[in-house]
Amino acid sequence: MADEVKLYGYAEGSYVCRVKIALNLKGIKYDNLEEDLSNKSADLLKYNPVHKKVPVLLHNGKPISESLVIIEYIDDVWKGIPILPQDPYEKAVARFWAKFIDDKCMPALFKVYSSNEGEQAMAEACEQLQILENELSVKGNKFFGGDNINLVDITADFIAYWLGVIEEVTEIKLVTKDKFPKLTEWADNFFIPAIFKALSSNGDEQAIAEASEQLQILENELAVKGKKFFGGDNIGLVDIAADFMAYWLGIIEEAAGIKLVKEDKFPKITEWADNFANSPAVKEILPPREHLLGFFKAKYGKA
């Protein structure tokens, strides 16, 4: 009996895209079920009664929620390119970076664009980005996972795609190639609480500073490793966790008029984001940039 796989999500969601990337990496066919978040379906409420959020993966009638949990489930169930390292220590390190992206980078980035803390929010976001940049630099790989996308790359998908859209809408540029060359390179081949704070700060200095601090950590991690991705030569868990930084963040930066990830400040993050966002498994599931730009301009754009 063939596997029945369904994914409940919505096109603009970077967490949903994490799961889509993992499914694509494994070559899994699935039914994509778009949710109206203002009028959630009975199925979504049934399958995720605790959080009532997307994404939710339904595998042979059994629901799994929370993007990183879903990704690890996919890696355990289906063979093919591994998303998490096989070595226990390397697997623990990948989980650490995935958690760092969700707990530190994302909030710092969004603070820049949704708060009134200006330069501080920008500095905090850049600090987090620098950590990722250093990690990419040290490993010297195409992705955080090495030559292939892994959990870290998928987690950071927001940086590789969404951040660029937000940067464009808000006109606040965080990830530039001269500042975060490795993150920029990573995003093209395919970064996250300080980042969200900066994104929603309307240029507040404290929010930007906090986000920059989180970004700097990632920048340093990329720089130290010297790899294309956080996972090495392939996309891994950390890359997937940072997916927001690779794509969404740049778009939000443009929408809000706040630039967090500048190439001169976070060169490794910039390089990583480019690598991640242009990876075949990632590129084919990313929503149109113009669609997201309009979406984020309405949410973060300056009056």
C-alpha positions in Angstrom: 0.0 0.0 0.0 1.4 3.4 -1.1 2.0 6.0 1.5 -0.7 8.7 1.8 0.9 12.0 2.6 -0.9 15.3 3.0 0.4 18.7 4.1 -1.8 21.4 5.6 -0.2 24.9 5.2 -0.4 28.2 3.3 1.8 29.6 0.6 3.3 32.6 2.5 4.4 30.4 5.5 8.2 29.9 5.9 7.6 27.1 8.4 5.4 25.3 5.9 8.1 25.8 3.3 10.5 24.0 5.6 8.4 20.9 5.4 8.0 21.2 1.7 11.8 21.4 1.3 12.3 18.2 3.4 9.6 16.4 1.3 11.3 17.5 -1.9 14.7 16.4 -0.7 13.3 12.9 -0.1 11.4 12.8 -3.3 8.1 12.3 -1.5 4.8 13.0 -3.4 2.2 14.7 -1.3 -1.2 16.5 -1.4 -0.7 20.2 -0.7 -3.8 21.5 1.2 -3.9 25.3 1.4 -5.4 26.7 4.6 -7.3 29.9 5.1 -5.8 31.0 8.4 -8.8 33.4 9.0 -11.1 30.5 8.7 -9.3 27.3 9.6 -10.6 24.0 8.4 -12.2 21.4 10.6 -9.4 19.0 9.6 -6.7 21.4 10.7 -8.4 21.9 14.1 -8.8 18.1 14.3 -5.2 17.2 13.5 -3.6 20.0 15.5 -6.0 20.7 18.4 -3.2 22.0 20.7 -1.7 24.8 18.7 -4.3 25.0 15.8 -1.5 26.0 13.5 0.2 25.0 10.2 2.1 23.1 9.1 0.6 19.7 9.8 1.8 16.6 8.0 -0.7 13.7 7.7 1.0 10.4 7.0 -1.4 7.5 6.5 -4.0 9.2 8.6 -1.5 10.1 11.5 -0.9 13.8 12.1 2.5 15.4 13.0 2.8 19.1 13.8 5.6 21.6 14.4 7.9 22.1 11.4 11.2 20.8 13.0 9.4 17.8 14.5 7.9 17.0 11.1 11.3 17.3 9.4 12.9 14.9 11.8 9.9 12.5 11.3 10.4 12.7 7.5 14.1 11.9 7.9 13.4 8.9 10.1 10.7 7.5 7.9 12.0 7.9 4.4 15.4 7.0 3.1 17.4 9.0 0.6 19.6 12.1 1.3 19.8 12.4 5.1 18.6 15.7 6.5 20.2 15.1 9.9 23.8 13.8 10.3 24.1 10.1 11.2 26.8 10.7 13.8 25.2 11.4 17.2 27.4 14.3 18.0 27.0 16.0 14.7 23.2 15.4 14.9 23.2 17.1 18.4 25.1 20.1 16.9 22.6 20.4 14.0 19.7 20.4 16.5 21.6 23.1 18.5 21.9 25.4 15.5 18.3 24.8 14.4 17.1 25.8 17.9 19.4 28.8 17.9 17.8 30.1 14.7 14.3 29.7 16.0 14.9 31.0 19.5 17.4 33.8 18.8 17.6 34.8 15.2 14.0 34.9 14.2 12.7 37.1 17.0 15.7 39.5 16.5 14.9 39.9 12.8 11.2 40.5 13.3 11.9 43.1 16.0 13.7 45.2 13.5 10.6 45.5 11.3 7.8 45.5 13.8 9.1 47.6 16.8 10.2 51.2 17.3 13.7 50.3 18.6 15.5 51.3 15.5 19.3 50.9 15.5 19.3 48.7 18.6 17.0 46.2 17.0 19.2 46.3 13.9 22.4 45.7 15.9 20.8 42.8 17.8 19.7 41.2 14.5 23.1 41.7 13.0 24.8 40.1 16.0 22.7 36.9 15.5 23.4 36.9 11.7 27.1 37.2 12.4 27.0 34.0 14.4 25.6 32.2 11.4 28.0 33.9 9.0 31.0 32.7 11.2 29.6 29.2 11.2 29.5 29.1 7.4 32.9 30.6 7.1 34.5 28.1 9.5 33.0 25.1 7.8 33.7 26.4 4.3 30.8 24.3 2.9 28.1 25.3 0.4 25.4 24.6 3.0 25.3 24.4 6.8 25.0 20.7 6.3 28.0 20.5 3.9 27.5 19.8 0.2 23.8 19.0 0.7 21.0 20.8 2.4 20.3 19.6 6.0 18.1 20.5 8.9 19.9 23.7 9.7 19.6 25.0 6.1 15.9 24.2 6.1 15.4 25.9 9.4 17.1 29.0 8.1 15.0 29.1 4.9 13.4 32.4 6.0 16.8 34.1 5.6 17.4 32.7 2.2 14.2 33.8 0.6 11.6 35.6 2.8 14.1 38.0 4.4 14.9 39.5 1.0 11.3 40.1 0.3 10.7 41.8 3.7 13.9 43.9 3.2 12.6 45.0 -0.2 9.1 45.9 1.2 10.4 47.7 4.3 13.5 49.2 2.7 15.5 48.0 5.7 18.5 46.0 4.5 20.1 43.6 7.0 21.9 40.9 5.0 24.3 42.4 2.5 27.0 40.5 0.7 29.9 42.6 2.0 28.7 42.1 5.6 27.5 38.5 5.5 29.2 37.0 2.4 28.7 33.4 3.6 25.1 33.8 4.5 24.4 35.5 1.2 26.1 32.7 -0.7 24.2 30.1 1.4 20.8 31.8 0.6 21.5 31.9 -3.1 22.2 28.2 -3.1 19.1 27.3 -1.3 18.3 32.8 9.5 15.4 33.7 14.1 13.5 35.7 18.0 15.8 38.9 17.6 15.3 39.0 13.8 11.5 39.1 14.0 11.7 41.9 16.5 13.9 44.0 14.2 11.7 43.3 11.3 8.7 44.8 13.1 10.4 47.7 14.9 10.1 50.3 12.1 13.8 50.9 12.3 14.2 51.0 16.1 17.9 51.0 16.9 17.7 48.6 19.9 15.7 46.0 17.9 18.1 46.2 15.0 21.1 45.9 17.3 19.5 42.8 19.0 18.8 41.2 15.6 22.2 42.0 14.3 23.7 40.3 17.4 21.8 37.1 16.6 22.8 37.3 13.0 26.4 37.7 13.8 26.4 34.5 15.7 25.2 32.6 12.6 27.6 34.6 10.4 30.5 33.5 12.7 29.3 29.9 12.6 29.3 29.9 8.8 32.7 31.6 8.7 34.3 29.1 11.1 33.1 26.1 9.2 33.8 27.5 5.8 31.1 25.3 4.2 28.4 26.1 1.7 25.7 25.2 4.1 25.4 25.0 7.9 25.3 21.2 7.4 28.4 21.2 5.2 28.2 20.5 1.5 24.5 19.5 1.6 21.4 21.2 3.1 20.7 19.9 6.6 18.6 20.5 9.7 20.1 23.9 10.5 19.8 25.2 6.9 16.1 24.2 6.9 15.5 25.8 10.3 17.1 29.0 8.9 15.0 29.0 5.7 13.3 32.3 6.7 16.5 34.2 6.5 17.4 32.8 3.1 14.3 34.1 1.3 11.5 35.7 3.4 13.8 38.1 5.4 15.1 39.9 2.3 11.6 40.5 1.0 10.4 41.8 4.5 13.5 44.0 4.7 12.4 45.7 1.4 8.8 46.0 2.6 9.7 47.6 5.9 12.5 49.7 4.6 14.9 48.2 7.2 18.0 46.4 6.0 19.4 44.0 8.5 21.5 41.5 6.5 24.0 43.6 4.5 26.6 41.8 2.4 29.5 43.7 3.9 28.5 42.9 7.4 27.2 39.4 7.0 29.0 38.0 4.0 28.7 34.4 5.0 25.0 34.6 5.7 24.5 36.4 2.4 26.4 33.7 0.5 24.6 30.9 2.4 21.2 32.4 1.7 21.9 32.6 -2.0 23.1 28.9 -2.1 20.0 27.8 -0.1 17.4 29.7 -2.1 18.8 28.5 -5.4 19.0 24.8 -4.4 16.6 22.9 -6.7 14.7 21.3 -3.8 14.1 24.7 -2.3 13.7 26.9 -5.3 10.7 25.0 -6.8 8.5 25.4 -3.7 9.3 29.1 -2.9 6.3 31.4 -3.5 6.6 34.2 -6.1 8.7 37.1 -4.8 6.3 39.7 -6.1 3.4 38.0 -4.3 5.3 38.1 -1.0 6.5 41.6 -1.5 2.9 42.8 -1.9 1.9 40.8 1.1 4.6 42.1 3.4 4.3 45.7 2.2 0.7 45.6 3.5 2.0 44.3 6.8 5.3 46.1 7.3 5.3 48.9 4.7 5.7 52.4 5.9 2.7 54.7 5.6 
